[in-house]
Amino acid sequence: SELALGTLYYLTKVEWRKYVAQMRKAILKDQNSLAARAAFAKTLIERGDKQSLDEAANHVKKMREISPNHVATFELTVRLASKLGRQADARKHLLSMLPNLTKVTALSVNDRQLLGMMA
């Protein structure tokens, strides 16, 4: 319900401060909530100012601790690096997730899913 309320504040575009306060409250209630952190980090990255990007970096870092292989963690890590002008870091992260295709004769189901997600 805390996350839903934050989402409503964001969608109505009424007041950014109310949205931020609500999302921080939602995250405080469940500090391991990947959904809350991902939703908040995504909007902070979209906002794009220095303060928002700094806060997004903290949430993305925590997401990597909570669930490093989750698709949202991966996506926001790459988006944040790109937004910060660190395309080389984003590329490095992308490539680190790929299976070594030079030694593969057949892709596993997991490898195919990973490649699909990354594409």
N, CA, C and O atoms as a GROMACS GRO file, in nm:
protein
  476
    1SER      N    1   0.083  -0.120   0.000
    1SER     CA    2   0.000   0.000   0.000
    1SER      C    3   0.087   0.126   0.000
    1SER      O    4   0.052   0.227  -0.061
    2GLU      N    5   0.201   0.120   0.069
    2GLU     CA    6   0.292   0.235   0.070
    2GLU      C    7   0.347   0.262  -0.070
    2GLU      O    8   0.355   0.377  -0.114
    3LEU      N    9   0.384   0.156  -0.138
    3LEU     CA   10   0.436   0.169  -0.274
    3LEU      C   11   0.327   0.218  -0.368
    3LEU      O   12   0.353   0.303  -0.454
    4ALA      N   13   0.207   0.167  -0.353
    4ALA     CA   14   0.096   0.210  -0.438
    4ALA      C   15   0.066   0.359  -0.419
    4ALA      O   16   0.042   0.431  -0.516
    5LEU      N   17   0.069   0.405  -0.296
    5LEU     CA   18   0.046   0.547  -0.270
    5LEU      C   19   0.156   0.632  -0.333
    5LEU      O   20   0.128   0.735  -0.393
    6GLY      N   21   0.279   0.588  -0.321
    6GLY     CA   22   0.389   0.660  -0.384
    6GLY      C   23   0.372   0.666  -0.535
    6GLY      O   24   0.395   0.770  -0.597
    7THR      N   25   0.330   0.556  -0.593
    7THR     CA   26   0.306   0.551  -0.737
    7THR      C   27   0.197   0.649  -0.777
    7THR      O   28   0.208   0.716  -0.879
    8LEU      N   29   0.092   0.657  -0.697
    8LEU     CA   30  -0.016   0.754  -0.726
    8LEU      C   31   0.035   0.897  -0.720
    8LEU      O   32   0.001   0.979  -0.806
    9TYR      N   33   0.117   0.928  -0.620
    9TYR     CA   34   0.175   1.063  -0.614
    9TYR      C   35   0.256   1.092  -0.741
    9TYR      O   36   0.249   1.201  -0.797
   10TYR      N   37   0.332   0.994  -0.784
   10TYR     CA   38   0.416   1.014  -0.902
   10TYR      C   39   0.330   1.033  -1.028
   10TYR      O   40   0.356   1.122  -1.109
   11LEU      N   41   0.230   0.949  -1.044
   11LEU     CA   42   0.147   0.954  -1.164
   11LEU      C   43   0.064   1.082  -1.175
   11LEU      O   44   0.036   1.129  -1.285
   12THR      N   45   0.026   1.136  -1.062
   12THR     CA   46  -0.053   1.259  -1.066
   12THR      C   47   0.033   1.382  -1.092
   12THR      O   48  -0.019   1.489  -1.123
   13LYS      N   49   0.164   1.368  -1.079
   13LYS     CA   50   0.259   1.477  -1.105
   13LYS      C   51   0.227   1.601  -1.020
   13LYS      O   52   0.257   1.713  -1.060
   14VAL      N   53   0.166   1.578  -0.903
   14VAL     CA   54   0.125   1.689  -0.818
   14VAL      C   55   0.245   1.753  -0.750
   14VAL      O   56   0.271   1.872  -0.769
   15GLU      N   57   0.317   1.675  -0.671
   15GLU     CA   58   0.427   1.734  -0.597
   15GLU      C   59   0.537   1.630  -0.579
   15GLU      O   60   0.518   1.527  -0.515
   16TRP      N   61   0.652   1.659  -0.637
   16TRP     CA   62   0.765   1.568  -0.633
   16TRP      C   63   0.805   1.535  -0.489
   16TRP      O   64   0.837   1.420  -0.458
   17ARG      N   65   0.804   1.637  -0.400
   17ARG     CA   66   0.845   1.614  -0.261
   17ARG      C   67   0.756   1.512  -0.191
   17ARG      O   68   0.805   1.432  -0.112
   18LYS      N   69   0.627   1.514  -0.218
   18LYS     CA   70   0.536   1.416  -0.157
   18LYS      C   71   0.570   1.275  -0.207
   18LYS      O   72   0.570   1.179  -0.130
   19TYR      N   73   0.598   1.266  -0.336
   19TYR     CA   74   0.634   1.136  -0.393
   19TYR      C   75   0.762   1.084  -0.327
   19TYR      O   76   0.766   0.968  -0.286
   20VAL      N   77   0.864   1.167  -0.318
   20VAL     CA   78   0.992   1.126  -0.260
   20VAL      C   79   0.973   1.083  -0.115
   20VAL      O   80   1.024   0.979  -0.074
   21ALA      N   81   0.899   1.162  -0.038
   21ALA     CA   82   0.876   1.128   0.103
   21ALA      C   83   0.802   0.996   0.116
   21ALA      O   84   0.833   0.915   0.203
   22GLN      N   85   0.704   0.974   0.030
   22GLN     CA   86   0.627   0.849   0.036
   22GLN      C   87   0.712   0.729  -0.002
   22GLN      O   88   0.702   0.624   0.061
   23MET      N   89   0.795   0.743  -0.102
   23MET     CA   90   0.880   0.631  -0.143
   23MET      C   91   0.985   0.600  -0.038
   23MET      O   92   1.016   0.483  -0.013
   24ARG      N   93   1.039   0.702   0.023
   24ARG     CA   94   1.135   0.679   0.131
   24ARG      C   95   1.068   0.607   0.247
   24ARG      O   96   1.127   0.519   0.308
   25LYS      N   97   0.944   0.645   0.277
   25LYS     CA   98   0.868   0.580   0.382
   25LYS      C   99   0.843   0.432   0.348
   25LYS      O  100   0.857   0.345   0.433
   26ALA      N  101   0.807   0.406   0.223
   26ALA     CA  102   0.783   0.267   0.179
   26ALA      C  103   0.910   0.184   0.193
   26ALA      O  104   0.905   0.069   0.236
   27ILE      N  105   1.023   0.241   0.158
   27ILE     CA  106   1.150   0.168   0.165
   27ILE      C  107   1.191   0.147   0.311
   27ILE      O  108   1.246   0.042   0.344
   28LEU      N  109   1.166   0.244   0.396
   28LEU     CA  110   1.197   0.228   0.538
   28LEU      C  111   1.116   0.114   0.601
   28LEU      O  112   1.166   0.042   0.688
   29LYS      N  113   0.993   0.099   0.556
   29LYS     CA  114   0.908  -0.008   0.610
   29LYS      C  115   0.962  -0.146   0.573
   29LYS      O  116   0.954  -0.240   0.653
   30ASP      N  117   1.015  -0.158   0.453
   30ASP     CA  118   1.072  -0.285   0.408
   30ASP      C  119   1.198  -0.255   0.330
   30ASP      O  120   1.195  -0.236   0.208
   31GLN      N  121   1.310  -0.250   0.401
   31GLN     CA  122   1.436  -0.209   0.339
   31GLN      C  123   1.488  -0.307   0.235
   31GLN      O  124   1.577  -0.272   0.157
   32ASN      N  125   1.434  -0.428   0.233
   32ASN     CA  126   1.475  -0.526   0.134
   32ASN      C  127   1.375  -0.539   0.020
   32ASN      O  128   1.380  -0.635  -0.057
   33SER      N  129   1.285  -0.443   0.009
   33SER     CA  130   1.186  -0.447  -0.099
   33SER      C  131   1.250  -0.404  -0.230
   33SER      O  132   1.278  -0.287  -0.252
   34LEU      N  133   1.273  -0.503  -0.314
   34LEU     CA  134   1.332  -0.475  -0.444
   34LEU      C  135   1.235  -0.393  -0.529
   34LEU      O  136   1.278  -0.304  -0.604
   35ALA      N  137   1.106  -0.421  -0.519
   35ALA     CA  138   1.006  -0.350  -0.599
   35ALA      C  139   1.004  -0.201  -0.565
   35ALA      O  140   1.001  -0.118  -0.656
   36ALA      N  141   1.006  -0.168  -0.438
   36ALA     CA  142   1.004  -0.027  -0.397
   36ALA      C  143   1.131   0.045  -0.441
   36ALA      O  144   1.125   0.155  -0.496
   37ARG      N  145   1.244  -0.018  -0.417
   37ARG     CA  146   1.370   0.045  -0.457
   37ARG      C  147   1.380   0.060  -0.608
   37ARG      O  148   1.426   0.164  -0.657
   38ALA      N  149   1.336  -0.040  -0.682
   38ALA     CA  150   1.342  -0.033  -0.828
   38ALA      C  151   1.251   0.078  -0.882
   38ALA      O  152   1.292   0.155  -0.969
   39ALA      N  153   1.130   0.086  -0.830
   39ALA     CA  154   1.037   0.189  -0.876
   39ALA      C  155   1.093   0.328  -0.847
   39ALA      O  156   1.089   0.417  -0.933
   40PHE      N  157   1.145   0.346  -0.727
   40PHE     CA  158   1.199   0.476  -0.688
   40PHE      C  159   1.324   0.510  -0.768
   40PHE      O  160   1.337   0.621  -0.819
   41ALA      N  161   1.416   0.415  -0.779
   41ALA     CA  162   1.540   0.440  -0.852
   41ALA      C  163   1.511   0.474  -0.998
   41ALA      O  164   1.577   0.561  -1.056
   42LYS      N  165   1.414   0.406  -1.057
   42LYS     CA  166   1.381   0.433  -1.198
   42LYS      C  167   1.335   0.577  -1.217
   42LYS      O  168   1.378   0.644  -1.312
   43THR      N  169   1.249   0.625  -1.129
   43THR     CA  170   1.201   0.763  -1.144
   43THR      C  171   1.312   0.863  -1.113
   43THR      O  172   1.319   0.969  -1.176
   44LEU      N  173   1.398   0.831  -1.018
   44LEU     CA  174   1.510   0.920  -0.988
   44LEU      C  175   1.606   0.930  -1.108
   44LEU      O  176   1.655   1.038  -1.139
   45ILE      N  177   1.630   0.817  -1.173
   45ILE     CA  178   1.716   0.817  -1.292
   45ILE      C  179   1.652   0.898  -1.403
   45ILE      O  180   1.719   0.975  -1.472
   46GLU      N  181   1.520   0.881  -1.421
   46GLU     CA  182   1.449   0.957  -1.523
   46GLU      C  183   1.455   1.107  -1.494
   46GLU      O  184   1.468   1.188  -1.586
   47ARG      N  185   1.445   1.144  -1.368
   47ARG     CA  186   1.451   1.286  -1.330
   47ARG      C  187   1.587   1.344  -1.369
   47ARG      O  188   1.594   1.452  -1.428
   48GLY      N  189   1.693   1.273  -1.337
   48GLY     CA  190   1.824   1.303  -1.393
   48GLY      C  191   1.908   1.412  -1.331
   48GLY      O  192   2.020   1.434  -1.377
   49ASP      N  193   1.860   1.484  -1.229
   49ASP     CA  194   1.944   1.585  -1.167
   49ASP      C  195   2.045   1.516  -1.075
   49ASP      O  196   2.030   1.399  -1.040
   50LYS      N  197   2.148   1.589  -1.036
   50LYS     CA  198   2.256   1.530  -0.958
   50LYS      C  199   2.208   1.466  -0.828
   50LYS      O  200   2.246   1.354  -0.796
   51GLN      N  201   2.124   1.537  -0.754
   51GLN     CA  202   2.073   1.484  -0.628
   51GLN      C  203   1.993   1.355  -0.650
   51GLN      O  204   2.008   1.260  -0.574
   52SER      N  205   1.910   1.353  -0.753
   52SER     CA  206   1.831   1.234  -0.782
   52SER      C  207   1.920   1.117  -0.823
   52SER      O  208   1.898   1.004  -0.782
   53LEU      N  209   2.020   1.146  -0.905
   53LEU     CA  210   2.110   1.039  -0.950
   53LEU      C  211   2.194   0.985  -0.834
   53LEU      O  212   2.220   0.865  -0.828
   54ASP      N  213   2.234   1.072  -0.742
   54ASP     CA  214   2.309   1.026  -0.624
   54ASP      C  215   2.222   0.932  -0.540
   54ASP      O  216   2.268   0.829  -0.493
   55GLU      N  217   2.097   0.970  -0.520
   55GLU     CA  218   2.007   0.885  -0.441
   55GLU      C  219   1.977   0.756  -0.515
   55GLU      O  220   1.970   0.649  -0.454
   56ALA      N  221   1.958   0.764  -0.646
   56ALA     CA  222   1.934   0.644  -0.726
   56ALA      C  223   2.052   0.548  -0.714
   56ALA      O  224   2.032   0.427  -0.705
   57ALA      N  225   2.173   0.601  -0.714
   57ALA     CA  226   2.293   0.517  -0.702
   57ALA      C  227   2.292   0.439  -0.572
   57ALA      O  228   2.331   0.323  -0.568
   58ASN      N  229   2.248   0.503  -0.464
   58ASN     CA  230   2.240   0.432  -0.336
   58ASN      C  231   2.138   0.319  -0.341
   58ASN      O  232   2.163   0.210  -0.287
   59HIS      N  233   2.025   0.342  -0.404
   59HIS     CA  234   1.922   0.238  -0.413
   59HIS      C  235   1.966   0.124  -0.505
   59HIS      O  236   1.941   0.007  -0.476
   60VAL      N  237   2.032   0.157  -0.615
   60VAL     CA  238   2.080   0.053  -0.706
   60VAL      C  239   2.188  -0.030  -0.638
   60VAL      O  240   2.193  -0.152  -0.655
   61LYS      N  241   2.273   0.034  -0.561
   61LYS     CA  242   2.376  -0.039  -0.486
   61LYS      C  243   2.310  -0.138  -0.389
   61LYS      O  244   2.353  -0.253  -0.380
   62LYS      N  245   2.208  -0.093  -0.319
   62LYS     CA  246   2.137  -0.181  -0.226
   62LYS      C  247   2.067  -0.294  -0.302
   62LYS      O  248   2.061  -0.407  -0.253
   63MET      N  249   2.013  -0.265  -0.419
   63MET     CA  250   1.950  -0.369  -0.501
   63MET      C  251   2.050  -0.477  -0.538
   63MET      O  252   2.018  -0.596  -0.540
   64ARG      N  253   2.174  -0.435  -0.569
   64ARG     CA  254   2.278  -0.533  -0.604
   64ARG      C  255   2.312  -0.621  -0.484
   64ARG      O  256   2.350  -0.736  -0.501
   65GLU      N  257   2.299  -0.567  -0.363
   65GLU     CA  258   2.320  -0.648  -0.242
   65GLU      C  259   2.204  -0.744  -0.219
   65GLU      O  260   2.226  -0.860  -0.184
   66ILE      N  261   2.082  -0.697  -0.239
   66ILE     CA  262   1.962  -0.777  -0.212
   66ILE      C  263   1.946  -0.888  -0.316
   66ILE      O  264   1.926  -1.005  -0.282
   67SER      N  265   1.955  -0.850  -0.442
   67SER     CA  266   1.931  -0.946  -0.550
   67SER      C  267   2.013  -0.909  -0.673
   67SER      O  268   1.961  -0.846  -0.766
   68PRO      N  269   2.141  -0.947  -0.674
   68PRO     CA  270   2.231  -0.903  -0.781
   68PRO      C  271   2.194  -0.955  -0.920
   68PRO      O  272   2.231  -0.893  -1.020
   69ASN      N  273   2.123  -1.066  -0.929
   69ASN     CA  274   2.091  -1.124  -1.060
   69ASN      C  275   1.950  -1.093  -1.107
   69ASN      O  276   1.907  -1.145  -1.210
   70HIS      N  277   1.878  -1.011  -1.034
   70HIS     CA  278   1.742  -0.978  -1.074
   70HIS      C  279   1.745  -0.885  -1.196
   70HIS      O  280   1.834  -0.801  -1.209
   71VAL      N  281   1.648  -0.901  -1.283
   71VAL     CA  282   1.645  -0.823  -1.406
   71VAL      C  283   1.634  -0.674  -1.377
   71VAL      O  284   1.694  -0.594  -1.450
   72ALA      N  285   1.561  -0.633  -1.275
   72ALA     CA  286   1.549  -0.490  -1.242
   72ALA      C  287   1.683  -0.436  -1.193
   72ALA      O  288   1.720  -0.322  -1.225
   73THR      N  289   1.756  -0.514  -1.116
   73THR     CA  290   1.888  -0.472  -1.069
   73THR      C  291   1.981  -0.450  -1.187
   73THR      O  292   2.051  -0.349  -1.195
   74PHE      N  293   1.979  -0.544  -1.277
   74PHE     CA  294   2.062  -0.536  -1.396
   74PHE      C  295   2.025  -0.414  -1.480
   74PHE      O  296   2.112  -0.336  -1.519
   75GLU      N  297   1.897  -0.398  -1.508
   75GLU     CA  298   1.850  -0.288  -1.592
   75GLU      C  299   1.888  -0.152  -1.532
   75GLU      O  300   1.941  -0.066  -1.603
   76LEU      N  301   1.862  -0.134  -1.403
   76LEU     CA  302   1.887  -0.004  -1.342
   76LEU      C  303   2.036   0.023  -1.323
   76LEU      O  304   2.078   0.139  -1.326
   77THR      N  305   2.115  -0.081  -1.305
   77THR     CA  306   2.261  -0.064  -1.299
   77THR      C  307   2.312  -0.008  -1.431
   77THR      O  308   2.393   0.084  -1.433
   78VAL      N  309   2.263  -0.064  -1.541
   78VAL     CA  310   2.307  -0.020  -1.673
   78VAL      C  311   2.251   0.120  -1.704
   78VAL      O  312   2.324   0.205  -1.756
   79ARG      N  313   2.123   0.144  -1.673
   79ARG     CA  314   2.063   0.276  -1.700
   79ARG      C  315   2.135   0.386  -1.622
   79ARG      O  316   2.163   0.493  -1.676
   80LEU      N  317   2.165   0.358  -1.496
   80LEU     CA  318   2.233   0.458  -1.413
   80LEU      C  319   2.373   0.487  -1.467
   80LEU      O  320   2.412   0.604  -1.478
   81ALA      N  321   2.448   0.384  -1.500
   81ALA     CA  322   2.582   0.404  -1.555
   81ALA      C  323   2.576   0.486  -1.683
   81ALA      O  324   2.659   0.574  -1.705
   82SER      N  325   2.479   0.457  -1.766
   82SER     CA  326   2.464   0.530  -1.891
   82SER      C  327   2.429   0.677  -1.865
   82SER      O  328   2.484   0.766  -1.928
   83LYS      N  329   2.337   0.700  -1.772
   83LYS     CA  330   2.294   0.836  -1.739
   83LYS      C  331   2.410   0.920  -1.680
   83LYS      O  332   2.417   1.041  -1.700
   84LEU      N  333   2.498   0.852  -1.607
   84LEU     CA  334   2.613   0.920  -1.546
   84LEU      C  335   2.729   0.938  -1.644
   84LEU      O  336   2.835   0.989  -1.607
   85GLY      N  337   2.708   0.895  -1.769
   85GLY     CA  338   2.814   0.908  -1.868
   85GLY      C  339   2.920   0.800  -1.856
   85GLY      O  340   3.031   0.815  -1.908
   86ARG      N  341   2.886   0.693  -1.791
   86ARG     CA  342   2.980   0.583  -1.771
   86ARG      C  343   2.943   0.466  -1.862
   86ARG      O  344   2.922   0.353  -1.816
   87GLN      N  345   2.934   0.494  -1.991
   87GLN     CA  346   2.894   0.391  -2.086
   87GLN      C  347   2.990   0.272  -2.086
   87GLN      O  348   2.948   0.158  -2.106
   88ALA      N  349   3.117   0.299  -2.063
   88ALA     CA  350   3.216   0.190  -2.058
   88ALA      C  351   3.185   0.097  -1.941
   88ALA      O  352   3.197  -0.025  -1.954
   89ASP      N  353   3.144   0.153  -1.827
   89ASP     CA  354   3.106   0.070  -1.712
   89ASP      C  355   2.980  -0.010  -1.743
   89ASP      O  356   2.970  -0.127  -1.708
   90ALA      N  357   2.884   0.055  -1.810
   90ALA     CA  358   2.760  -0.014  -1.847
   90ALA      C  359   2.791  -0.129  -1.942
   90ALA      O  360   2.738  -0.239  -1.927
   91ARG      N  361   2.878  -0.104  -2.039
   91ARG     CA  362   2.916  -0.209  -2.136
   91ARG      C  363   2.987  -0.323  -2.064
   91ARG      O  364   2.959  -0.440  -2.090
   92LYS      N  365   3.078  -0.289  -1.973
   92LYS     CA  366   3.150  -0.391  -1.897
   92LYS      C  367   3.054  -0.478  -1.816
   92LYS      O  368   3.068  -0.600  -1.811
   93HIS      N  369   2.955  -0.412  -1.753
   93HIS     CA  370   2.856  -0.487  -1.676
   93HIS      C  371   2.774  -0.578  -1.767
   93HIS      O  372   2.749  -0.693  -1.733
   94LEU      N  373   2.732  -0.526  -1.880
   94LEU     CA  374   2.657  -0.607  -1.977
   94LEU      C  375   2.737  -0.729  -2.020
   94LEU      O  376   2.686  -0.841  -2.020
   95LEU      N  377   2.860  -0.707  -2.057
   95LEU     CA  378   2.944  -0.818  -2.105
   95LEU      C  379   2.975  -0.919  -1.996
   95LEU      O  380   2.991  -1.038  -2.023
   96SER      N  381   2.984  -0.872  -1.872
   96SER     CA  382   3.014  -0.965  -1.761
   96SER      C  383   2.900  -1.064  -1.739
   96SER      O  384   2.921  -1.172  -1.684
   97MET      N  385   2.781  -1.027  -1.780
   97MET     CA  386   2.665  -1.113  -1.760
   97MET      C  387   2.651  -1.219  -1.871
   97MET      O  388   2.583  -1.320  -1.854
   98LEU      N  389   2.714  -1.194  -1.984
   98LEU     CA  390   2.701  -1.285  -2.098
   98LEU      C  391   2.781  -1.412  -2.079
   98LEU      O  392   2.891  -1.411  -2.022
   99PRO      N  393   2.725  -1.522  -2.126
   99PRO     CA  394   2.806  -1.645  -2.126
   99PRO      C  395   2.918  -1.631  -2.229
   99PRO      O  396   2.904  -1.555  -2.326
  100ASN      N  397   3.028  -1.703  -2.208
  100ASN     CA  398   3.138  -1.699  -2.303
  100ASN      C  399   3.097  -1.777  -2.427
  100ASN      O  400   3.100  -1.900  -2.427
  101LEU      N  401   3.059  -1.706  -2.531
  101LEU     CA  402   3.005  -1.769  -2.651
  101LEU      C  403   3.113  -1.831  -2.739
  101LEU      O  404   3.080  -1.906  -2.832
  102THR      N  405   3.239  -1.802  -2.713
  102THR     CA  406   3.345  -1.860  -2.794
  102THR      C  407   3.366  -2.007  -2.761
  102THR      O  408   3.422  -2.081  -2.842
  103LYS      N  409   3.324  -2.050  -2.644
  103LYS     CA  410   3.345  -2.188  -2.601
  103LYS      C  411   3.216  -2.269  -2.596
  103LYS      O  412   3.217  -2.384  -2.552
  104VAL      N  413   3.107  -2.212  -2.641
  104VAL     CA  414   2.976  -2.278  -2.629
  104VAL      C  415   2.940  -2.346  -2.759
  104VAL      O  416   2.948  -2.287  -2.867
  105THR      N  417   2.899  -2.471  -2.747
  105THR     CA  418   2.850  -2.542  -2.866
  105THR      C  419   2.698  -2.539  -2.871
  105THR      O  420   2.638  -2.546  -2.978
  106ALA      N  421   2.635  -2.528  -2.754
  106ALA     CA  422   2.489  -2.515  -2.747
  106ALA      C  423   2.455  -2.429  -2.625
  106ALA      O  424   2.520  -2.440  -2.521
  107LEU      N  425   2.354  -2.346  -2.640
  107LEU     CA  426   2.313  -2.260  -2.529
  107LEU      C  427   2.213  -2.333  -2.440
  107LEU      O  428   2.121  -2.399  -2.488
  108SER      N  429   2.231  -2.319  -2.310
  108SER     CA  430   2.135  -2.376  -2.215
  108SER      C  431   2.009  -2.289  -2.216
  108SER      O  432   2.008  -2.180  -2.272
  109VAL      N  433   1.905  -2.339  -2.155
  109VAL     CA  434   1.781  -2.262  -2.143
  109VAL      C  435   1.807  -2.132  -2.068
  109VAL      O  436   1.758  -2.026  -2.107
  110ASN      N  437   1.885  -2.140  -1.960
  110ASN     CA  438   1.918  -2.019  -1.883
  110ASN      C  439   1.996  -1.919  -1.966
  110ASN      O  440   1.971  -1.799  -1.959
  111ASP      N  441   2.090  -1.967  -2.045
  111ASP     CA  442   2.168  -1.878  -2.131
  111ASP      C  443   2.078  -1.808  -2.234
  111ASP      O  444   2.094  -1.689  -2.260
  112ARG      N  445   1.986  -1.882  -2.291
  112ARG     CA  446   1.894  -1.823  -2.391
  112ARG      C  447   1.805  -1.718  -2.326
  112ARG      O  448   1.779  -1.613  -2.384
  113GLN      N  449   1.757  -1.748  -2.205
  113GLN     CA  450   1.673  -1.651  -2.135
  113GLN      C  451   1.753  -1.525  -2.101
  113GLN      O  452   1.703  -1.413  -2.115
  114LEU      N  453   1.875  -1.544  -2.056
  114LEU     CA  454   1.961  -1.431  -2.022
  114LEU      C  455   1.989  -1.345  -2.146
  114LEU      O  456   1.979  -1.223  -2.139
  115LEU      N  457   2.022  -1.408  -2.256
  115LEU     CA  458   2.049  -1.334  -2.380
  115LEU      C  459   1.924  -1.259  -2.427
  115LEU      O  460   1.934  -1.146  -2.474
  116GLY      N  461   1.808  -1.320  -2.414
  116GLY     CA  462   1.683  -1.256  -2.451
  116GLY      C  463   1.656  -1.134  -2.366
  116GLY      O  464   1.616  -1.029  -2.416
  117MET      N  465   1.677  -1.148  -2.235
  117MET     CA  466   1.655  -1.038  -2.143
  117MET      C  467   1.752  -0.923  -2.172
  117MET      O  468   1.711  -0.807  -2.170
  118MET      N  469   1.875  -0.954  -2.199
  118MET     CA  470   1.975  -0.850  -2.225
  118MET      C  471   1.951  -0.780  -2.358
  118MET      O  472   1.977  -0.661  -2.372
  119ALA      N  473   1.902  -0.853  -2.453
  119ALA     CA  474   1.874  -0.792  -2.584
  119ALA      C  475   1.767  -0.687  -2.570
  119ALA      O  476   1.730  -0.624  -2.668
   0.00000   0.00000   0.00000
